[in-house]
Amino acid sequence: MSKKKALQDLFPEVGSLCFGCGRNNEQGLQIKSYCEGDECICTFHAKSHHIAYPGVGCGGIISTILDCHCINTAMYVAYKKENREVGTKPDKIYATASLTVNFLKPAPIDAPWVFKAQVSKYSERRIHVICRIYANEKEIANGIVIAAHINQGNPTS
């Protein structure tokens, strides 16, 4: 999957400053999501400043990555439903309407966190994305993001 371009490098500038996935945010996490078939994967290597306490990752960082990865997954699927290349005009922009995260086990800081997302329900206005997070091949968390389509003429609608 890593030979492909990351979704974040294909999408429009509108989200390029996002803390979690913005490619132009030097202080951000700059996650990268890769899709193949129905599944999108993001692998994140936590750093020492991403801890909650020694050896364990911060739940807020996990939630941020889950949120951004799921929104990118939703936008990817929205383009594919229209049989268009990702990032072509008109832009398909979605934002988080709902975020639910379940923490199952502590997230070890010394192992990569692997986020695996799939769309579970699709409509043009709302896309439901389920994500499972793994470390050392064990599920450590999971969540659901409901992505809402943003009207570009009026971003608050």
N, C-alpha and C positions, 0 to 999 in steps of 0.2 A: 503494500500500500504506500510506502514512503516514497516511491518513485513518482507518484502523482503529485500534482500541486495541491496544497492544503486549501480547503474551502475558504478560509480566511484570506487567502491571497487572490481569490477569484471574485469575491463579493465587492460591492461598491464601497466607496469611501465613507458612507454614512456611519458605519460601525467601526471604522478603523482606529478609533481612539478608546474603544471599550477597554476597561481594566482587565477583563478576563481574556478576551479574544482579539483585541485590537492590534493589528500589525504595526500601527504607528504609535503605540503607547510604550515608550521605552521603560517605564516603571511598572508596566502591567505584566500579566502572566504569559501573554502571547501564545496561548494554546494553539494547537494545530489539529484540525479534524480531517480525517480521510474517510471517504465513503466507497463502499464496494457493494453493489447489489442493494439489499434492504438495510444494511447495517453501516453505521458510521462509528469510527473508533478514534479516540484521542488518548495518547499516552503522555502522562505528565510525570516528570522527575522532580519531586519536591526538593526544596533547598532548606537549609537550616533555619532560615527565617520564616518558613511556612509551618512552624510547629505550634502545637497547643501546649504541650509539655514535652520534656525530653523523650525523643524516639517516636512521638506520635504527631501526625499531621493535624492541622487546624480544620475543624468542620466548616468554618466559613469559607476557607479556600476551596474545599471540596465542593461546597454548594455553588460557589461562583463558577467553577469549572463545569460542573454538571449543567448549570443554567446556560452558559455560553455554548457549550457543546450541543445541547439540545436545540437551542435556537438556530444554530448553524445547520443542524440536521433538518429542522423544519423547513428552512429556506431552500436547502438542497432538494428536498422532496417537492416543494412547491414548483421549482423550476422543472423538475423531471415530469411532474403531472401535466405540464404544458408542453412537453417534448421540446424543451429549450435547453441550450447550454447554460450552465451556471454562470451568473454574472452578466448575462445579456440584458439589454433594455427591453421593456421597462423593468425596473428593479422590483424584486419580490422582497419586501422588508417586513419582518415580524419582530415583535417584542414580547417579553414575558407577561402573561396574564395571570399565571399561577405557577408556583414552584413548591413542590413537596419533596422533602428529603428524609430518608430513613437511614439512620446509622446503625449498622449491624455489629461491627467490630472496629477496634481502633485501627487507624490507617498508619501503617508503619512508614516512617519517614525515609527508611533506607531501601525501599522497594518502589518500583514504578507503579503509579496508579493508572489502571486501564479503564477507560469509560467506553461502554458499548451502548449505543443508542439506536432505537428503531421507532418509527412512527406507528402508533397503535390506532389512531383515528384521524381522518383527514376531512377537512372542508376548507373552502377557500378563505374563510374568515378565522377559523381556529384549527390548529394542528396539535394533537396530543402526542407527546414523545415520552417513551419509557427509556430509562437509562439504568444500567447496572455498572457498579464500580468494583474493580477487582484489584487486589494486591497479592502477590505470591499465589496466584491462581485461586484465591478465595474471595467470595463476594464480601465486601466490607461495607457497602452502602448501595442504595438504589433510590430512584426518585422518578417523579413525573413532572414534566413541564407542559403547560398549555401555552402555546404560542399564538398570539393574536396578530392578524394582519394589520399593518399600519397604512392608513390612507395618506399617501405622500403629499397630496394637496393640503391636507389638514392633519398633521401628525398626532393631534390629540383625539382624533375620532376613531 
